[in-house]
């Protein structure tokens, strides 16, 4: 019997059933009630006691080997069947990995952050659903300001007011409430306004605002900061100009224009033949804003600025329609710098 067991071990190890039918033949031959191995166990009962001990161990090892092989092959055939039934052809070559690309707004946002971080600005964030105080009142907006009306602002609730923020200036207020000067931070994020969607406007867009509050901060600091940013973003030959303007939260206030880097200031469709392109609004932080956050305007001064990331991106890449940023057209998105 020992010679027969040794021979069966070799047979089981050599067996390679390639289908469910061949596996069933294997089971019937070796493991079924009338199979070879159960029959050997019946013969084992007839052996003398001294032979049972000698034969029993290799017979048990044969049984374990046969059952283990059966389980292993069953699992392999089952996995193969599932893959085939799911429509996956395992003989096909793998689909090659493709490099994706960052959204152009993300690329511009990262570039803006990189420039200002080198100047010592940190990045701050805040809620997109805001209350009236942080979005309007603390920023020196009067009660009857048009921005508070439904045609400009998406209100979620009234009395108390809850709304979708119209700018990231709310982050400036929250930052000054929590921290004491010196403060130097930029606030990128999404904002919402009730505007008709067109090639140059959308009901949501992205802003980045900046704030610097400390002792002896002057308008010259604001100008030099924006001049450095413009040269880093648009090229070393870029010039800037400041036009007087009005914002409730800054005084004095100015619009920031950069020399058109498309035509070099000679005049083209991008700059409307003026040689200048508007990119941002800015000014010295209004004393009332500082008082609202318990900062003494007699001791501290500061400047603030804000620009649309879409606006900068359109200038940077020569894009002429704002809607392209939110349509998720792969043909448009795949044109930009890949991620490595």
C-alpha positions as CSV (number, residue, x, y, z in Angstrom):
1,X,0.0,0.0,0.0
2,X,2.9,2.4,0.7
3,X,4.1,2.1,-2.9
4,X,0.6,2.8,-4.1
5,X,0.4,5.9,-1.9
6,X,3.8,7.2,-3.2
7,X,2.6,6.7,-6.7
8,X,-0.7,8.6,-6.0
9,X,1.2,11.5,-4.5
10,X,3.1,11.9,-7.7
11,X,-0.1,11.7,-9.7
12,X,-1.8,14.4,-7.6
13,X,1.2,16.7,-7.8
14,X,1.3,16.3,-11.6
15,X,-2.4,16.8,-12.2
16,X,-3.3,20.2,-13.8
17,X,-7.1,20.4,-14.5
18,X,-7.7,23.3,-16.9
19,X,-11.5,23.4,-16.8
20,X,-14.4,22.8,-14.5
21,X,-15.0,19.5,-16.2
22,X,-11.4,18.3,-15.7
23,X,-11.6,19.3,-12.1
24,X,-14.7,17.3,-11.5
25,X,-13.0,14.2,-13.1
26,X,-10.2,14.8,-10.6
27,X,-12.6,14.9,-7.7
28,X,-14.4,11.8,-8.7
29,X,-11.2,9.9,-9.2
30,X,-9.5,10.8,-5.9
31,X,-11.9,12.3,-3.4
32,X,-15.4,11.1,-4.0
33,X,-17.0,8.4,-1.8
34,X,-16.0,5.8,-4.4
35,X,-12.7,7.4,-5.2
36,X,-9.2,6.0,-4.7
37,X,-8.3,7.7,-1.4
38,X,-11.5,6.9,0.5
39,X,-11.0,3.3,-0.7
40,X,-7.5,3.2,0.7
41,X,-8.9,4.3,4.1
42,X,-11.3,1.3,4.0
43,X,-8.4,-1.0,3.2
44,X,-6.4,0.6,6.1
45,X,-9.0,-0.8,8.6
46,X,-8.1,-4.3,7.5
47,X,-4.4,-4.0,8.2
48,X,-2.7,-5.3,11.4
49,X,-2.2,-2.6,14.1
50,X,1.6,-2.3,13.5
51,X,0.9,-1.6,9.8
52,X,-1.8,0.9,10.5
53,X,0.5,3.3,12.2
54,X,3.1,3.0,9.4
55,X,0.6,3.5,6.6
56,X,-1.8,6.0,8.2
57,X,0.4,9.0,8.3
58,X,1.4,9.0,4.6
59,X,-2.2,8.3,3.7
60,X,-3.4,11.3,5.7
61,X,-0.8,13.4,4.0
62,X,-2.0,12.2,0.6
63,X,-5.6,13.2,1.5
64,X,-4.5,16.6,2.6
65,X,-2.5,17.2,-0.5
66,X,-5.4,16.1,-2.8
67,X,-7.9,18.3,-1.0
68,X,-5.5,21.3,-0.9
69,X,-4.9,21.0,-4.6
70,X,-8.6,20.7,-5.3
71,X,-9.4,23.9,-3.3
72,X,-6.6,25.8,-5.0
73,X,-7.7,24.9,-8.5
74,X,-11.4,25.6,-7.7
75,X,-10.5,29.1,-6.6
76,X,-8.4,29.8,-9.7
77,X,-11.1,28.5,-12.1
78,X,-13.8,30.5,-10.2
79,X,-11.8,33.8,-10.6
80,X,-11.2,33.1,-14.2
81,X,-14.9,32.5,-14.8
82,X,-15.9,35.7,-13.0
83,X,-13.4,37.7,-15.1
84,X,-14.8,36.2,-18.3
85,X,-18.4,36.8,-17.4
86,X,-17.7,40.4,-16.5
87,X,-16.4,41.1,-20.0
88,X,-12.8,41.4,-19.0
89,X,-10.4,39.9,-21.4
90,X,-7.3,39.0,-19.4
91,X,-5.3,38.3,-22.5
92,X,-5.4,41.9,-23.7
93,X,-2.5,44.3,-22.9
94,X,-3.1,46.7,-20.0
95,X,-4.4,50.2,-20.6
96,X,-1.5,52.6,-20.5
97,X,-1.4,55.2,-17.7
98,X,-2.0,58.7,-19.0
99,X,-1.0,61.9,-17.4
100,X,-3.8,64.2,-16.3
101,X,-3.5,68.0,-16.1
102,X,-4.4,70.6,-13.5
103,X,-7.3,73.0,-14.2
104,X,-6.1,76.3,-15.5
105,X,-7.6,78.1,-12.5
106,X,-5.7,75.8,-10.2
107,X,-2.5,76.5,-12.0
108,X,-3.0,80.2,-11.7
109,X,-4.0,79.9,-8.0
110,X,-0.9,77.9,-7.2
111,X,1.3,80.5,-9.1
112,X,-0.3,83.4,-7.2
113,X,0.2,81.6,-3.8
114,X,3.8,80.9,-4.8
115,X,4.6,84.5,-5.5
116,X,3.0,85.9,-2.3
117,X,4.5,83.2,-0.1
118,X,7.9,84.4,-1.1
119,X,6.9,87.8,0.2
120,X,6.0,86.3,3.6
121,X,2.2,86.0,3.1
122,X,0.4,83.0,4.5
123,X,-2.7,81.4,3.1
124,X,-6.0,81.8,5.0
125,X,-9.4,80.3,4.4
126,X,-12.9,80.8,5.7
127,X,-16.6,79.7,5.2
128,X,-18.4,80.2,1.9
129,X,-21.8,80.4,3.7
130,X,-21.4,83.6,5.7
131,X,-23.4,86.0,8.0
132,X,-24.1,89.7,7.3
133,X,-21.5,90.9,9.8
134,X,-18.5,89.2,8.3
135,X,-19.6,89.7,4.7
136,X,-20.9,93.3,4.9
137,X,-21.2,95.2,8.2
138,X,-17.7,94.7,9.5
139,X,-16.3,95.8,6.1
140,X,-18.0,99.2,6.4
141,X,-20.8,98.5,4.0
142,X,-23.8,100.9,4.8
143,X,-27.2,99.5,5.4
144,X,-28.6,100.6,2.1
145,X,-25.6,99.4,0.0
146,X,-26.8,97.8,-3.4
147,X,-24.7,94.7,-2.7
148,X,-27.0,93.7,0.1
149,X,-30.0,93.5,-2.3
150,X,-31.2,90.2,-3.8
151,X,-30.1,91.2,-7.3
152,X,-26.4,91.0,-6.2
153,X,-26.3,88.5,-3.3
154,X,-27.5,85.0,-2.9
155,X,-29.3,85.1,0.4
156,X,-30.0,81.7,2.1
157,X,-32.0,83.2,5.0
158,X,-33.0,86.6,6.4
159,X,-33.2,88.0,9.9
160,X,-30.6,86.9,10.7
161,X,-29.1,87.0,7.3
162,X,-27.2,84.0,5.9
163,X,-25.7,84.2,2.4
164,X,-23.2,82.9,0.0
165,X,-20.1,85.1,0.4
166,X,-19.7,87.8,-2.3
167,X,-16.0,88.1,-1.8
168,X,-13.2,86.5,0.3
169,X,-13.0,89.7,2.4
170,X,-15.0,87.8,5.1
171,X,-11.8,85.8,5.7
172,X,-9.9,89.1,6.4
173,X,-12.4,89.9,9.1
174,X,-12.3,86.5,10.7
175,X,-8.5,86.5,10.6
176,X,-8.2,89.9,12.3
177,X,-10.8,88.8,14.9
178,X,-8.6,85.9,15.9
179,X,-5.1,87.3,15.5
180,X,-3.3,90.5,16.5
181,X,-1.0,92.4,14.1
182,X,1.3,91.9,12.4
183,X,-0.8,90.1,9.8
184,X,0.2,89.2,6.3
185,X,-2.0,86.7,4.4
186,X,-3.8,86.0,1.2
187,X,-7.3,84.5,0.9
188,X,-8.0,82.5,-2.3
189,X,-11.5,81.0,-2.7
190,X,-14.8,80.7,-4.5
191,X,-17.3,83.5,-4.3
192,X,-20.9,84.0,-5.5
193,X,-22.9,86.8,-7.1
194,X,-26.3,86.9,-8.7
195,X,-25.2,87.8,-12.2
196,X,-26.3,86.6,-15.7
197,X,-23.9,84.1,-17.1
198,X,-22.0,85.3,-20.2
199,X,-18.5,85.2,-21.7
200,X,-17.3,87.8,-19.1
201,X,-19.5,87.0,-16.0
202,X,-20.7,84.0,-14.0
203,X,-22.8,83.4,-10.9
204,X,-19.7,82.0,-9.2
205,X,-16.0,82.7,-9.7
206,X,-12.7,82.7,-7.7
207,X,-10.9,85.5,-6.0
208,X,-7.7,86.0,-4.1
209,X,-7.5,88.8,-1.6
210,X,-4.5,90.0,0.3
211,X,-4.1,91.8,3.7
212,X,-1.1,93.3,5.4
213,X,-1.6,95.0,8.8
214,X,1.2,96.3,10.9
215,X,2.8,99.5,12.3
216,X,3.9,102.0,9.7
217,X,2.3,100.3,6.6
218,X,1.9,102.8,3.8
219,X,0.5,103.1,0.3
220,X,4.0,102.7,-1.1
221,X,4.1,99.2,0.4
222,X,0.9,98.4,-1.4
223,X,2.2,99.7,-4.7
224,X,5.6,97.9,-4.5
225,X,3.9,94.6,-3.5
226,X,1.5,94.7,-6.5
227,X,4.3,95.8,-8.8
228,X,6.4,92.8,-7.7
229,X,3.4,90.5,-8.2
230,X,2.7,91.9,-11.7
231,X,6.3,91.4,-12.8
232,X,6.4,87.8,-11.5
233,X,3.1,86.9,-13.0
234,X,3.1,88.7,-16.4
235,X,6.8,89.3,-17.1
236,X,9.7,91.5,-16.0
237,X,8.8,94.4,-18.4
238,X,5.3,94.8,-17.0
239,X,4.3,98.2,-15.6
240,X,1.5,99.1,-13.3
241,X,-0.7,102.2,-12.8
242,X,-3.1,103.0,-10.0
243,X,-6.4,104.8,-10.8
244,X,-8.4,106.4,-7.9
245,X,-11.5,104.4,-7.0
246,X,-13.9,103.8,-4.2
247,X,-14.5,100.7,-2.0
248,X,-16.3,100.9,1.4
249,X,-13.6,98.9,3.2
250,X,-10.5,100.9,1.9
251,X,-9.5,104.6,2.0
252,X,-7.8,105.7,-0.2
253,X,-8.7,103.1,-2.9
254,X,-7.3,102.4,-6.3
255,X,-7.9,100.2,-9.3
256,X,-4.7,98.4,-10.5
257,X,-3.9,98.2,-14.2
258,X,-0.9,96.4,-15.8
259,X,0.6,97.2,-19.1
260,X,-0.8,94.9,-21.8
261,X,1.8,92.1,-22.2
262,X,0.1,91.0,-25.4
263,X,0.8,94.1,-27.4
264,X,3.4,95.7,-25.2
265,X,1.2,98.7,-24.5
266,X,0.7,99.6,-28.1
267,X,-3.0,98.7,-28.1
268,X,-5.0,95.5,-29.1
269,X,-8.3,93.8,-28.6
270,X,-7.3,92.4,-25.2
271,X,-6.6,95.8,-23.7
272,X,-9.3,97.5,-25.8
273,X,-6.6,99.5,-27.5
274,X,-5.7,101.4,-24.3
275,X,-2.4,99.6,-23.6
276,X,-3.6,98.8,-20.1
277,X,-5.5,95.8,-18.5
278,X,-7.3,96.1,-15.2
279,X,-6.4,93.2,-12.8
280,X,-7.3,94.2,-9.2
281,X,-8.8,96.6,-6.7
282,X,-6.8,97.8,-3.7
283,X,-6.4,100.4,-1.0
284,X,-5.5,101.2,2.6
285,X,-7.7,99.4,5.1
286,X,-10.5,101.7,6.3
287,X,-10.1,102.8,10.0
288,X,-13.7,101.7,10.6
289,X,-12.8,98.1,9.5
290,X,-9.9,98.0,12.0
291,X,-12.2,99.3,14.8
292,X,-14.8,96.6,14.1
293,X,-12.1,93.9,14.8
294,X,-10.7,95.8,17.9
295,X,-7.5,96.9,16.2
296,X,-6.5,100.5,17.0
297,X,-6.2,102.5,13.7
298,X,-4.0,105.0,15.5
299,X,-1.4,102.4,16.2
300,X,-1.8,100.1,13.1
301,X,-2.4,100.6,9.4
302,X,-2.7,98.1,6.6
303,X,-3.4,97.6,2.9
304,X,-5.7,95.1,1.2
305,X,-6.2,94.1,-2.4
306,X,-8.3,91.7,-4.4
307,X,-8.3,90.2,-7.9
308,X,-10.3,87.6,-9.8
309,X,-8.4,84.4,-10.5
310,X,-10.4,83.9,-13.7
311,X,-9.4,87.3,-14.9
312,X,-5.7,86.7,-14.4
313,X,-6.0,83.2,-16.0
314,X,-7.8,84.6,-19.1
315,X,-5.0,87.1,-19.5
316,X,-2.3,84.5,-18.8
317,X,-3.5,82.0,-21.3
318,X,-5.4,84.2,-23.8
319,X,-8.8,82.7,-23.0
320,X,-11.7,84.7,-24.2
321,X,-14.7,83.0,-22.6
322,X,-15.3,82.7,-18.9
323,X,-17.7,79.8,-19.3
324,X,-15.0,77.5,-20.5
325,X,-13.7,77.2,-16.9
326,X,-16.8,75.4,-15.7
327,X,-18.0,73.4,-18.7
328,X,-15.6,70.6,-18.0
329,X,-14.8,70.1,-21.7
330,X,-11.8,67.7,-21.8
331,X,-10.6,69.2,-25.1
332,X,-10.1,72.5,-23.4
333,X,-8.7,71.2,-20.1
334,X,-6.1,68.9,-21.6
335,X,-4.3,71.8,-23.3
336,X,-2.7,72.9,-20.0
337,X,0.4,71.9,-18.2
338,X,0.4,68.2,-17.3
339,X,1.0,66.9,-13.8
340,X,4.4,65.2,-13.4
